[in-house]
Every structure is written in structure tokens, then in C-alpha cells.
């Protein structure tokens, strides 16, 4: 009986410690996101096409400058980073969306950019790097890696009209 208790305690400790390796992708507050790129024309103009192709949307900063934002357009806490990346659940490349605010800095005005040489998202302040091409916005280096902070993901849902709707729901 005593041996069984030791085994059970060891198993529970391993399970509990295993949960500590999870990435926290909810450090940035959840704000409403709704970007309607649902038609072929909108997607062809403002969407992302090839692997690594990316775009930032930020209604408050009017980025992109010619995007037709309306009263139903919302771009999250720090804007939306849209990138053509690997969907780990399907194994195919699809549009992926993240809040552009750095979770370490956790301020809407401090947003990540994309390093075009390797398609990693990089914070200009803390220099943390995130894998947005194949790693679901997980941290690669910097304080984000140490604290296990990832970028907040959003949903990119295909429409019947040849585009995508980006949303927080």
C-alpha cells in the first residue's frame, strides 16, 4: 500500500509539472476583433496569399491607410497581425491571425513587426521573438520565452465568397 501511494504521488507530481510548460497566449486582454475580408475582391486586395505574406490591421492608426473600416470593424487590443502560416490542426497553410500587441509589454501602442528574413514576429521594445509561421505565435526568445507568453490568437474563418472573416469569436 505504501509503495502504491509513492507511485501515485510521483505520477501526480509529473502531471502537475507537465502543465507548467504551457504557453500563456491570453496575457494581452481580449478585445473585440471583426475584420470583414469575406469577398474575393476584399481578400484579393487586403488578404495574404503566399506563405509568410503578412499584413497589419489597426483601425486606431488607420493601417492600412486605404482599408474601408466601418462601425463594425474592430482590430483588437494592439491591432491584428494576419499572416499566411501553417495551421497545426490541418497541416496546411491558411491565414492565421494574432493580436499585434506584445504580451510582455502589454500596451496597445507596443506592437510586433515581422522580420522578413525568417517571418518571426519581433517586439521593438523587449526584443522578444514569436513563431508566427509554424508555431502558433509561441515565444522563441527574449522575456516572452522566459515567461512563456505567446501572441493572442484570433480566428480566420473562410467564407463562401472567396475570402475570410477575422474575429475574436
Secondary structure by P-SEA (a helix, b strand, c coil): caaaaaaaaaaaaaaaaaaccccccccccccbbbbccccaaaaacccccccccbbbbbccccccccccccccccccccbbbbbbcccccccccccccccccccccccccbbbbbccccbbbbbccccccccccccccccccccccccccccbbbbbbbccccbbbbccc
